[in-house]
Amino acid sequence: YSLELNAKLAFIVLSLLFGRAVWAQIRYSISEEQKDGAAVGNIAKDLGIDHRTLKERGFRIVSTSGESMFSVNQHDGVLYVNGKIDREEVCERSTPCLINLKIALENPLEIHYVTVEILDVNDHSPMFSENEKRLEIWESALPGARYPLQAAHDPDSGSNSVQTYKLGHNDHFRLEIKDREEDGKIPILILHKPLDREVTKNLKLELTAFDGGRPPKSGSIEIFIDVLDINDNVPVFTKDAYTVTLNENAPVGTTVVKVNATDLDEGQNGEVVYALGNNVKNNLRRLFEVNEITGEIILRDRLDFEVKDKYEIDIQASDKGTVPLATDKSVIIKIVDVNDNAPEIEVTSFSSAIPEDSKTGTTVALISVTDLDSGLNGKISCSLSEDIPFKLMPSSQVNIYSLVTSGLLDRETKFQYHITLSAKDMGQPSLSSVKTITVLISDVNDNTPEFSFSPYAFYVMENNVPGKFLFSVSATDKDANENAIVSYQTWRGSSEEKYTSFININSENGEIYTLKSFDFETVKKFQFQVVATDSGTPSLSSNVTVNVFILDQNDNVPVILYPVSANGSAEGVEEIPRNVNAGHLVTKVRAYDADIGYNGWLLFSLQEVSDHSLFGLDRYTGQIRTLRSFTETDEAQHKLLILVKDNGNVSLSATATVIVKVVEPKEAFAASDVKNTVKDEEENNVTFYLIITLGSVSVLFVISIIVLIVMQYSKSTDYSSKYLQDTNYDGTLCHSIQYRSGDKRYMLVGPRMSIGSTIVPGSNGNTLVIPDRRRRDSGEVSNYTSWLLSVVLNLISAFLRFRFIYDLDLGFYITKAQEY
């Protein structure tokens, strides 16, 4: 191997003491095709490094452009070749061929750069890409004609590459070599003596390429030259001009015209073929084609008069000579129009939305109608779909129209219109087209909110939780967007403002809450006004009356009327003769419950009794009677504990104690006389008050009937029937419970839900709404009727309660007197 030390070798030793990295650069040269394991150079020796420390310091190649081709020995520091190196494979045409290696040592760190140059060896011969080359040269070729040949290729570089060419001996050609630097040397064949095809039809030449090696290597190629006959006559068309007409609706495949040309030459030089001219554009080639044998021009695609009404096509006639001769002729094709285009409708300006309060004549869109046909085929009439509040107004320009409103618009009736425009030409047969545009009607705040019911009637249980949702009202606005957003509020100017002060309404959804708990025994009904206002500008509003009926709940315990309560307990003493028979009325426990319905229906039962065989209690009337006659062995005093409870879902109760003393008959009669005297006075007073109450109720009832008849006949028959139907009245004004006092039967009455009432969603199942869509005046009649019926019902209820107590008391004393 050969060794070259780079003149730039710089070796720094001072840094070894301080742990600093040092570097040096070495360059070696080796020839290609070295055997595996060939030594390149001793790096350790050339750098002055002790080879005994190489292994400890990790002597190795750390980075390289050809690391796999070399390796270093850590024992002697020699750089070796790995495998066989081929310069043409590693560097191709690069000159010089350099491979850079980075050598590293540790402790202390040293980096050294090694460059290995691969020297070329002439191990390749010049080669041509083909074994033979065939040239065709016309016999008319002039001396000096040049024919470049393909250069030979040699992978070696420098002087080992192709250096020269030699041409075999001949009489007609010589060789010229042109140097093109990077492309190498190019051989050029030059004609120096004219050819004569009749003397020599074919020539064979040998071209040899030589490289600059010692000894040189070579490669050759055979060149075959065919001498061609010349063609000296061009084809001639039989007509001077070709002009034809063609309908634009002619079917594809139609023969437009047939051209013809002749050539005076013989053989292939006289055989004519046809083609479109070289300058014919692609759009014409798409429409027309030429039969190369017959000369027929054939239609390839649909024509369109509106695109182009005339075509000029160059047709080329050429012979089949080796060097073809050709001539061109123009063919003019005129297109005849037919009615094949429907009118086109274009909306040039369009307002997709117009306010519903737009005045008649407001412009909505500008319409432009066109037809590409000509004459009557392009004359257009335009129309609109029927039954729409729009019309077409022609303008000063032809086929330009304005679409305008022709009537009043109402978004709530119809919020959009699909307008169909029709255009029709005058051709035979005529063609037409349609276009649909959509016009939206934008909202204007012209509708007030409407409540679902008017008036509202809600039923709410007493003892409701303050702040809890009770019921809701709902109003809708036929307008849209902001104009339809409804807010709610209560009107504080009503006569029952004391009730509305503890009512709160959600302004967004109309949900109503209460700020206090209701008490049926205090107030049974109240009403207030709710105002619904939209968010339009200016805003519109409407109001509705809300009637709230309080429903009873079993929240009152029975009150013992007799025996009279004292010191928190009800206790009475009754004296009866010892000689009474079975069924004798001892006394009657009287009780009262402020609730109504089943909540006020009382039942009596014996909780404690000294002798169960002696006394019995009627569970409905509270009467205590003897079950048998007294005997000498019976006690003189008996204690009875009476339980009085109502019939609510969760019943409430009270107790009364009756002490029964058994006395001799004379003492019993004396006590009975005193009681009868007192009872007669009370009965007179009660009878007087009953007469007054009954008379008042009768007068009010008659007045109510008269007022209702007057109001009924003051309205139309249709309105009255509607009113009666909307109230959903099923003929039942109250719910009732029955009780008996002796042989008499009584009934307690109170308000009850109407069968036709409707439960409002979100009202916790206890809120009913009576469907009604009457006008405001019918609502006032309903309010007055409700108030009047409420007064009558309250008076009747009070009367019946009073009468009930009185009858119980009176019946008790009458029974007692009869028994005595």
C-alpha positions in Angstrom: 0.0 0.0 0.0 1.0 3.6 -0.4 1.1 6.1 2.5 0.7 9.8 2.3 0.9 12.0 5.4 -1.2 15.1 5.0 0.8 18.3 5.2 -1.9 19.7 7.5 -1.2 17.2 10.2 -1.6 19.0 13.5 -1.1 17.1 16.7 -1.7 18.7 20.1 -0.1 17.0 23.0 -0.4 19.7 25.7 -4.0 19.0 26.2 -3.3 15.4 27.4 -2.3 16.8 30.8 -5.5 18.8 31.2 -8.0 16.3 29.8 -8.7 18.4 26.7 -9.5 16.8 23.3 -6.9 16.9 20.5 -7.2 16.2 16.8 -5.1 15.4 13.8 -5.8 14.6 10.1 -4.2 11.8 8.0 -4.6 10.9 4.4 -4.0 7.4 2.7 -4.3 6.2 -0.8 -5.1 2.7 -2.0 -6.0 1.1 -5.3 -9.4 -0.4 -5.9 -9.9 -4.2 -6.1 -7.7 -4.7 -2.9 -8.2 -8.1 -1.2 -10.1 -8.4 2.1 -7.8 -7.6 5.0 -5.3 -5.5 3.0 -3.6 -2.9 5.2 -4.2 0.7 4.5 -1.8 2.4 7.0 -0.7 2.4 10.6 -2.7 5.2 12.2 -1.1 4.8 15.7 2.4 5.0 14.3 1.6 7.9 12.0 0.0 9.8 14.9 2.7 8.9 17.4 0.5 7.1 19.8 1.8 4.2 21.8 0.0 1.1 20.4 0.0 -0.6 23.8 -2.5 2.0 25.1 -4.9 1.7 22.2 -7.2 -1.0 23.7 -7.4 0.7 27.1 -8.3 4.0 25.5 -11.0 2.5 23.2 -9.3 3.1 19.9 -12.2 2.8 17.3 -13.9 4.3 14.2 -16.8 6.5 15.5 -18.1 8.1 12.3 -17.4 7.4 8.6 -18.9 7.7 5.2 -17.8 4.2 4.5 -17.4 2.6 7.9 -18.3 -0.9 6.7 -15.3 -0.9 4.2 -12.6 -0.5 6.9 -11.7 -1.6 10.4 -8.9 -0.8 12.9 -6.8 -3.1 15.0 -6.6 -2.1 18.7 -3.4 -4.0 19.1 -1.1 -2.4 16.5 -3.3 0.6 15.3 -3.3 -0.6 11.6 -6.3 0.4 9.3 -7.5 -2.7 7.3 -9.8 -3.2 4.3 -13.1 -5.0 4.9 -14.1 -7.0 1.8 -13.4 -6.0 -1.8 -13.5 -2.3 -2.7 -14.9 -1.3 -6.2 -14.3 2.4 -6.9 -17.0 2.4 -9.6 -19.5 1.2 -7.0 -18.4 3.5 -4.2 -17.9 6.7 -6.1 -19.3 6.1 -9.5 -17.9 9.1 -11.6 -16.7 11.2 -8.6 -13.1 12.2 -9.0 -11.2 11.9 -6.7 -12.9 9.1 -4.8 -12.4 10.0 -1.1 -13.7 8.2 2.0 -13.6 10.1 5.4 -13.2 8.3 8.7 -13.3 9.7 12.3 -11.0 7.9 14.8 -11.6 8.4 18.5 -9.6 7.6 21.7 -10.8 8.1 25.3 -9.0 9.0 28.5 -8.0 11.5 27.4 -10.3 12.2 24.5 -8.7 12.5 21.1 -10.4 12.8 17.7 -8.5 12.2 14.5 -9.7 12.4 10.9 -8.5 9.9 8.3 -9.1 10.3 4.6 -8.7 7.3 2.3 -8.5 7.9 -1.5 -9.5 5.0 -3.7 -7.4 5.0 -6.9 -8.9 3.8 -10.2 -7.7 0.6 -12.0 -8.5 0.0 -15.7 -10.7 -3.0 -15.1 -13.5 -2.1 -17.5 -13.7 -2.0 -21.4 -15.7 0.5 -23.4 -19.2 -0.7 -24.2 -22.0 0.5 -26.5 -25.6 0.2 -25.3 -26.5 -1.7 -28.5 -24.7 -4.3 -30.5 -25.8 -2.8 -33.8 -27.2 0.5 -35.1 -29.4 0.9 -38.2 -29.6 4.2 -40.1 -31.9 5.2 -43.0 -30.4 7.8 -45.3 -32.1 9.2 -48.4 -30.3 8.9 -51.6 -30.8 12.6 -52.0 -28.7 13.4 -49.0 -25.9 15.9 -49.7 -22.3 15.6 -48.8 -21.5 17.0 -45.4 -24.7 15.6 -43.8 -23.9 14.7 -40.2 -25.4 11.8 -38.3 -24.6 11.7 -34.5 -23.9 8.2 -33.1 -24.4 6.9 -29.6 -21.3 7.2 -27.4 -19.7 4.2 -25.7 -19.6 4.0 -21.9 -16.6 3.0 -19.7 -17.1 3.0 -15.9 -13.4 3.8 -15.3 -12.3 7.3 -14.7 -9.6 9.6 -15.9 -7.4 8.2 -18.6 -8.9 4.8 -18.2 -12.2 6.0 -19.7 -13.1 6.3 -23.4 -10.5 8.3 -25.3 -11.0 7.8 -29.0 -13.1 6.1 -31.8 -12.1 4.5 -35.1 -14.4 3.9 -38.1 -13.9 0.9 -40.4 -12.7 1.6 -44.0 -15.5 2.8 -46.5 -15.9 5.1 -49.5 -18.8 7.3 -48.4 -18.4 8.2 -44.7 -15.8 9.6 -42.4 -15.8 10.0 -38.5 -15.6 13.1 -36.4 -15.1 13.0 -32.6 -16.7 15.8 -30.5 -15.7 16.3 -26.8 -18.7 17.3 -24.6 -16.8 17.3 -21.4 -19.2 15.7 -18.9 -20.9 13.6 -21.6 -17.5 12.5 -22.9 -16.5 12.0 -26.5 -19.4 11.7 -29.1 -18.8 10.1 -32.5 -20.4 11.8 -35.5 -20.8 10.1 -38.9 -20.3 12.6 -41.8 -21.3 11.9 -45.5 -18.5 13.0 -47.8 -19.6 11.2 -51.0 -23.3 11.1 -52.4 -25.2 7.8 -52.1 -26.7 6.0 -55.1 -29.5 3.6 -54.1 -29.4 1.9 -57.5 -25.7 1.1 -57.0 -25.6 0.5 -53.3 -28.7 -0.3 -51.3 -27.1 -1.1 -48.0 -23.8 -0.3 -46.2 -22.2 -1.9 -43.2 -19.7 0.0 -41.0 -17.8 -0.9 -37.8 -17.2 1.6 -35.1 -14.6 0.9 -32.4 -14.1 2.7 -29.1 -10.7 2.7 -27.2 -9.9 3.8 -23.5 -6.5 5.2 -22.4 -5.4 2.2 -20.3 -2.1 0.5 -20.7 -2.7 -1.7 -22.5 -5.9 0.0 -23.9 -9.2 -1.8 -23.9 -11.9 -1.5 -26.7 -15.5 -2.2 -27.7 -17.2 -2.0 -31.1 -20.7 -1.7 -32.7 -21.9 -2.5 -36.2 -23.7 0.3 -38.2 -26.1 -0.8 -40.9 -27.2 2.0 -43.4 -30.2 1.6 -45.7 -30.4 3.9 -48.7 -33.9 5.1 -49.3 -35.7 6.1 -52.4 -37.0 9.7 -52.7 -40.6 10.8 -53.2 -40.8 13.8 -55.6 -44.6 14.2 -56.2 -47.3 15.6 -53.8 -51.0 14.6 -53.7 -53.5 17.0 -55.4 -57.2 17.5 -54.4 -59.8 17.1 -57.1 -61.8 20.3 -56.0 -60.6 23.8 -55.4 -63.0 24.4 -52.5 -65.3 22.4 -50.2 -68.3 24.2 -48.6 -71.3 22.3 -46.9 -74.2 23.1 -44.5 -75.2 21.0 -41.5 -78.1 21.1 -39.0 -77.0 21.6 -35.4 -79.1 18.6 -34.4 -77.4 16.3 -36.8 -76.8 12.9 -35.2 -73.3 11.7 -34.2 -71.8 9.6 -37.1 -73.2 11.8 -39.9 -70.9 12.1 -43.0 -70.4 15.8 -43.5 -68.5 15.7 -46.8 -66.1 13.4 -48.8 -62.8 14.8 -50.1 -60.5 13.2 -52.7 -56.9 13.6 -53.8 -54.5 11.9 -56.2 -50.7 11.4 -56.4 -48.7 10.7 -59.6 -46.0 8.7 -57.9 -46.2 4.9 -57.9 -46.3 2.4 -55.1 -46.3 3.6 -51.6 -45.2 7.1 -52.8 -48.5 7.3 -54.8 -50.9 5.9 -52.2 -52.8 8.8 -50.5 -54.1 8.9 -46.9 -56.2 11.6 -45.3 -56.0 13.3 -41.9 -56.9 16.5 -40.1 -54.3 19.3 -40.6 -51.5 19.7 -38.1 -52.9 23.1 -37.1 -56.5 21.9 -36.4 -57.3 22.6 -32.7 -58.4 20.0 -30.2 -62.0 21.4 -30.0 -62.4 20.6 -33.8 -60.8 17.2 -33.4 -63.4 16.5 -30.7 -66.2 17.4 -33.2 -64.9 16.0 -36.5 -62.8 13.1 -37.7 -61.6 12.0 -41.2 -61.5 8.5 -42.5 -57.9 8.1 -43.6 -58.8 5.8 -46.4 -62.0 7.2 -48.0 -61.6 10.9 -47.1 -65.0 11.1 -45.4 -65.4 13.8 -42.8 -67.6 12.3 -40.0 -69.3 14.1 -37.1 -68.0 12.8 -33.7 -70.0 15.0 -31.2 -73.1 17.1 -30.9 -73.0 20.5 -32.5 -74.4 23.7 -31.0 -75.3 26.6 -33.2 -75.3 28.9 -30.2 -71.6 28.1 -29.5 -70.4 28.5 -33.1 -72.3 28.7 -36.4 -69.4 28.0 -38.8 -66.3 25.8 -38.9 -63.3 25.8 -41.2 -61.2 22.6 -41.1 -57.9 21.9 -42.8 -57.7 18.4 -44.3 -54.3 17.0 -45.1 -53.7 14.5 -47.9 -50.3 12.7 -47.8 -48.7 9.8 -49.7 -47.2 6.8 -48.0 -43.7 7.5 -49.2 -40.8 7.0 -46.9 -40.6 10.7 -46.7 -44.3 11.5 -47.1 -45.3 14.5 -49.1 -48.5 16.3 -48.1 -50.9 19.0 -49.2 -53.8 20.8 -47.3 -57.3 21.9 -48.3 -59.8 23.9 -46.2 -63.4 22.6 -45.8 -66.0 25.2 -44.6 -69.0 23.8 -42.6 -72.0 26.1 -42.0 -74.3 25.2 -39.0 -78.1 25.7 -39.4 -79.9 26.7 -36.2 -82.8 24.6 -34.7 -84.9 25.2 -31.5 -82.8 23.1 -29.1 -82.3 25.5 -26.3 -84.9 26.1 -23.5 -85.1 29.6 -22.0 -82.8 30.2 -19.1 -84.1 32.1 -16.0 -81.6 34.0 -13.9 -82.4 35.8 -10.7 -80.0 38.8 -10.9 -81.0 40.4 -7.6 -83.0 38.8 -4.8 -84.3 39.7 -1.4 -84.9 36.3 0.3 -86.9 37.9 3.1 -89.4 40.8 3.1 -91.4 42.2 6.0 -95.0 41.2 6.3 -96.1 44.8 6.4 -94.5 45.5 3.0 -96.7 47.7 0.7 -98.1 46.5 -2.5 -95.6 46.9 -5.3 -92.5 46.2 -3.2 -89.7 44.8 -5.4 -88.6 41.3 -4.3 -86.3 40.3 -7.2 -85.0 41.2 -10.6 -85.5 38.4 -13.2 -83.5 38.0 -16.4 -84.6 35.5 -19.1 -82.4 34.5 -22.0 -82.6 32.0 -24.9 -79.5 31.1 -27.0 -81.6 30.3 -30.0 -82.2 33.0 -32.7 -85.3 34.3 -34.4 -88.6 32.9 -33.1 -86.7 30.2 -31.4 -85.3 32.9 -29.1 -88.4 34.9 -28.5 -89.7 34.4 -24.9 -92.8 34.8 -22.8 -92.7 34.7 -19.0 -95.4 33.9 -16.3 -95.8 33.2 -12.6 -97.6 30.5 -10.6 -101.2 31.4 -9.6 -102.8 32.3 -6.3 -99.8 34.1 -4.9 -99.6 37.8 -3.9 -96.8 38.5 -6.4 -96.6 39.5 -10.0 -94.1 40.1 -12.8 -93.5 43.7 -14.1 -91.7 44.0 -17.4 -88.9 46.6 -17.6 -87.7 48.8 -20.5 -85.1 46.2 -21.4 -86.1 43.1 -23.3 -86.6 39.9 -21.2 -85.9 41.8 -17.9 -88.7 41.6 -15.2 -89.3 42.8 -11.7 -91.0 40.5 -9.2 -93.2 42.7 -7.0 -95.8 42.1 -4.3 -99.4 42.4 -5.5 -101.3 42.0 -2.2 -101.0 42.1 1.5 -98.8 39.6 3.3 -99.3 37.9 6.6 -96.5 35.9 8.1 -98.8 34.2 10.6 -100.9 32.9 7.7 -98.0 31.9 5.4 -94.4 32.4 6.4 -92.9 31.6 3.0 -93.8 31.4 -0.7 -92.3 29.0 -3.3 -92.7 31.1 -6.4 -92.4 29.2 -9.7 -91.2 31.3 -12.7 -92.1 29.8 -16.2 -90.4 30.9 -19.4 -91.5 29.6 -22.9 -90.1 30.3 -26.4 -91.9 30.6 -29.7 -90.1 27.8 -31.5 -91.8 24.9 -33.2 -92.0 22.8 -31.0 -91.7 25.4 -28.2 -89.4 24.7 -25.3 -89.9 26.0 -21.7 -88.2 26.0 -18.4 -89.1 26.8 -14.8 -87.3 28.1 -11.8 -88.5 28.2 -8.2 -87.4 30.8 -5.7 -88.3 30.9 -2.1 -89.4 34.2 -0.5 -89.5 34.3 3.3 -91.9 36.7 5.0 -90.1 38.3 8.0 -92.1 39.0 11.1 -93.6 42.3 12.3 -94.9 42.6 15.8 -98.6 42.7 15.0 -100.0 40.0 17.2 -100.7 40.2 21.0 -99.9 37.2 23.2 -102.9 34.8 23.6 -103.4 32.8 26.7 -104.3 29.1 26.5 -107.4 29.6 28.6 -109.4 32.6 29.6 -110.2 32.8 32.4 -108.0 30.2 34.3 -109.4 28.2 37.2 -106.9 26.4 39.4 -107.6 24.2 42.5 -105.0 24.3 45.2 -104.8 22.3 48.4 -104.7 24.3 51.5 -101.6 24.1 53.8 -99.4 24.2 50.7 -95.6 24.7 51.2 -94.7 28.4 50.8 -92.4 29.0 47.8 -93.4 25.7 46.1 -94.7 25.7 42.5 -98.5 25.8 42.3 -99.5 26.1 38.7 -98.6 27.9 35.6 -100.2 30.0 32.9 -99.1 30.0 29.3 -99.5 32.5 26.5 -98.4 32.2 22.9 -97.6 34.8 20.3 -98.2 34.1 16.6 -95.2 36.3 15.8 -91.7 35.0 15.6 -88.3 35.5 17.2 -88.1 38.5 19.6 -91.7 39.4 18.8 -92.9 36.0 20.1 -90.8 35.9 23.4 -93.4 36.4 26.1 -92.8 37.6 29.7 -95.3 37.4 32.5 -96.2 39.6 35.5 -99.1 40.0 37.9 -101.3 43.1 37.8 -101.3 44.6 41.3 -104.2 47.0 40.6 -106.9 44.3 41.1 -109.5 44.5 43.9 -108.0 41.4 45.6 -104.5 42.9 45.8 -104.2 41.5 49.4 -104.1 38.0 47.8 -101.8 38.8 44.9 -99.3 40.3 47.3 -98.2 36.8 48.2 -98.3 35.4 44.7 -95.1 35.4 42.7 -94.8 34.6 39.0 -91.8 33.5 37.0 -91.6 36.1 34.2 -90.0 33.7 31.7 -92.3 30.6 31.9 -95.4 31.8 33.7 -94.9 29.4 36.7 -96.7 30.7 39.7 -95.5 30.2 43.3 -97.0 31.2 46.6 -95.2 33.1 49.4 -97.5 31.8 52.1 -99.7 28.8 53.0 -103.4 28.9 52.2 -106.1 28.1 54.8 -109.4 26.9 53.4 -111.2 27.8 56.5 -110.0 31.4 56.1 -110.3 32.0 52.3 -111.9 29.6 49.8 -111.3 31.5 46.6 -109.5 34.5 45.2 -108.5 35.9 41.8 -105.8 38.0 40.2 -104.7 39.2 36.8 -101.7 38.0 34.8 -100.3 40.2 32.1 -98.4 38.7 29.2 -96.1 41.0 27.2 -94.0 40.2 24.1 -90.5 41.5 23.4 -91.3 43.3 20.2 -90.8 47.0 19.6 -93.2 48.4 20.5 -94.3 45.6 22.7 -97.9 44.2 22.8 -99.6 42.7 25.8 -102.8 41.0 27.0 -104.1 39.9 30.4 -106.1 37.0 31.8 -108.0 36.4 35.0 -106.8 33.6 37.2 -109.4 32.1 39.7 -107.8 30.1 42.5 -110.0 27.8 44.5 -108.6 26.5 47.8 -109.4 22.8 48.4 -110.0 21.5 51.8 -107.5 19.3 53.7 -108.1 17.3 56.8 -106.3 19.7 59.1 -109.0 20.3 61.7 -109.7 17.9 64.6 -113.3 17.3 65.6 -114.7 19.7 68.2 -116.9 18.2 70.9 -120.1 20.3 71.3 -121.7 18.1 73.9 -120.7 17.3 76.5 -119.2 20.8 76.8 -115.4 20.9 77.1 -113.9 22.3 80.2 -110.2 22.5 81.2 -109.2 20.8 77.9 -111.5 17.8 78.4 -115.1 17.1 77.3 -116.9 15.4 80.2 -120.7 15.3 81.0 -122.9 13.7 83.6 -126.2 12.2 82.7 -128.8 10.9 85.2 -131.3 8.2 84.1 -134.0 6.3 86.1 -133.2 2.8 87.0 -136.5 1.5 85.7 -135.8 2.4 81.9 -136.2 -0.3 79.3 -133.8 -1.5 76.7 -133.3 1.1 73.9 -133.6 4.1 76.2 -131.8 7.2 74.9 -129.3 8.1 77.6 -127.7 11.1 75.8 -126.2 12.1 72.6 -122.6 13.1 71.9 -122.5 16.1 69.5 -119.4 17.1 67.6 -118.4 19.4 64.8 -115.5 19.4 62.3 -114.5 22.6 60.4 -113.4 20.6 57.4 -115.8 19.5 54.7 -116.6 16.4 52.7 -115.1 13.2 54.0 -112.7 15.3 56.1 -115.8 16.5 58.1 -117.7 13.3 58.2 -117.6 12.1 61.8 -117.9 8.6 63.3 -118.4 7.7 66.9 -117.1 4.7 68.8 -116.9 3.4 72.4 -113.3 3.3 73.6 -114.0 2.4 77.2 -117.2 1.3 79.0 -117.7 -0.2 82.5 -120.3 -2.6 81.2 -120.4 -3.5 77.5 -123.7 -5.3 77.9 -125.5 -2.3 79.3 -124.8 0.6 76.9 -124.5 0.9 73.1 -123.4 3.8 70.8 -124.7 4.6 67.3 -121.5 5.2 65.2 -123.2 7.8 62.9 -125.4 9.8 65.3 -123.5 9.6 68.6 -126.6 8.4 70.5 -126.0 6.4 73.6 -128.8 3.9 74.4 -129.3 1.2 76.9 -129.0 -2.3 75.6 -131.0 -3.9 78.5 -132.9 -3.0 81.7 -131.0 -2.3 84.9 -130.9 -4.9 87.6 -130.3 -4.6 91.3 -126.7 -5.8 90.9 -125.8 -3.1 88.3 -123.6 -0.3 89.5 -125.1 3.1 90.2 -122.5 5.0 88.1 -121.0 4.2 84.8 -118.1 5.9 82.8 -118.2 5.9 79.0 -115.2 7.1 76.9 -116.4 8.2 73.4 -113.9 8.5 70.4 -115.0 10.9 67.7 -112.9 10.7 64.4 -113.3 12.1 60.9 -112.9 10.2 57.6 -109.9 12.0 56.2 -107.0 10.0 54.6 -105.2 10.5 57.9 -108.1 10.8 60.3 -108.1 13.2 63.3 -110.0 12.4 66.5 -111.2 13.8 69.8 -112.6 12.1 72.9 -115.5 12.8 75.3 -116.3 11.3 78.6 -119.9 10.6 79.7 -120.7 9.7 83.3 -124.1 7.9 83.6 -125.7 8.0 87.0 -128.6 5.6 87.7 -131.1 7.3 90.0 -134.5 6.6 91.3 -137.4 7.6 89.0 -138.6 10.6 91.0 -135.3 12.4 90.9 -135.0 11.8 87.1 -138.4 13.4 86.4 -137.4 16.6 88.4 -134.3 17.0 86.4 -136.2 16.4 83.1 -138.7 19.2 83.9 -135.9 21.8 84.3 -134.2 20.8 81.0 -137.5 20.9 79.1 -138.1 24.5 80.2 -134.6 25.7 79.1 -134.9 23.8 75.9 -138.3 25.5 75.0 -136.6 28.9 75.3 -133.7 27.9 73.1 -135.9 26.4 70.5 -137.9 29.6 70.1 -134.7 31.6 69.5 -133.2 29.0 67.1 -136.5 28.9 65.1 -136.4 32.7 64.7 -132.8 32.6 63.4 -133.5 29.7 61.1 -136.4 31.6 59.5 -134.2 34.7 58.9 -131.4 32.5 57.4 -133.7 30.5 55.1 -135.4 33.7 53.9 -132.0 35.3 53.1 -130.9 32.3 51.2 -134.1 32.2 49.2 -133.9 35.8 48.2 -130.3 35.6 47.1 -131.1 32.5 45.1 -134.0 34.1 43.3 -131.8 37.2 42.5 -129.1 35.0 41.2 -131.5 33.2 38.9 -132.9 36.5 37.5 -129.4 37.9 36.9 -128.3 34.8 35.1 -131.4 34.8 32.9 -130.8 38.4 32.0 -127.2 37.9 31.1 -128.0 34.8 29.2 -130.5 36.5 26.9 -128.4 39.6 26.5 -125.9 37.4 24.6 -126.4 35.6 21.3 -127.6 32.0 21.3 -124.4 30.8 19.9 -122.4 32.6 22.5 -124.5 31.3 25.3 -124.2 27.7 24.2 -120.5 28.2 23.9 -120.3 29.6 27.4 -122.3 26.8 28.9 -120.3 24.3 27.1 -116.9 25.8 28.1 -117.7 25.7 31.8 -117.8 21.9 31.7 -120.5 22.0 34.3 -121.8 18.5 35.0 -124.7 19.5 37.2 -122.9 18.8 40.5 -122.1 21.9 42.6 -120.9 20.2 45.6 -119.9 16.9 47.2 -122.0 15.6 50.0 -122.0 13.3 53.1 -125.1 12.0 54.7 -126.0 11.6 58.4 -129.2 10.6 60.3 -130.8 12.0 63.4 -133.4 9.5 64.5 -135.7 9.1 61.5 -134.5 12.2 59.7 -131.7 12.2 57.1 -129.4 15.2 56.4 -126.8 16.0 53.8 -123.7 18.3 54.1 -122.7 20.0 50.9 -119.5 21.7 49.7 -117.6 22.6 46.5 -116.4 19.7 44.4 -114.3 19.4 41.2 -116.1 19.5 37.9 -116.0 16.3 35.9 -115.1 18.3 32.8 -112.2 20.0 34.5 -108.7 19.6 33.0 -105.6 18.9 35.0 -102.8 21.3 34.1 -99.5 19.7 33.5 -96.9 20.7 36.1 -99.5 21.4 38.8 -98.6 18.4 41.0 -101.8 16.7 40.1 -104.0 18.9 42.2 -104.6 21.8 39.8 -107.5 21.9 37.4 -108.1 24.3 34.5 -111.5 24.8 33.0 -111.1 25.1 29.2 -112.6 28.5 28.1 -111.8 30.7 25.1 -114.4 33.4 25.7 -113.9 37.1 25.1 -113.2 39.5 28.0 -116.9 40.3 28.6 -117.8 36.6 28.9 -114.9 36.3 31.4 -116.6 39.0 33.6 -119.9 37.1 33.4 -118.1 33.9 34.5 -116.4 35.8 37.4 -119.6 37.3 38.6 -121.4 33.9 38.3 -118.6 32.2 40.2 -118.8 34.8 43.0 -122.6 34.6 43.2 -122.5 30.8 43.3 -119.8 30.9 45.9 -121.9 33.2 48.2 -125.0 31.0 47.7 -123.1 27.9 48.5 -121.5 29.4 51.6 -124.9 30.5 52.9 -126.4 27.1 52.2 -123.5 25.4 53.8 -123.8 27.6 56.9 -127.5 27.1 57.1 -127.2 23.3 56.8 -124.5 23.2 59.4 -126.5 25.3 61.8 -129.6 23.3 61.0 -127.7 20.1 61.5 -126.6 21.1 64.9 -130.0 22.4 65.8 -131.7 19.2 64.6 -129.3 17.0 66.4 -129.9 19.0 69.6 -133.7 19.3 69.1 -134.1 15.6 68.2 -132.1 14.6 71.3 -134.4 16.5 73.6 -137.6 15.4 71.9 -136.5 11.8 72.1 -135.6 12.3 75.8 -139.0 13.8 76.5 -140.9 11.0 74.7 -139.0 8.4 76.7 -139.8 10.1 80.0 
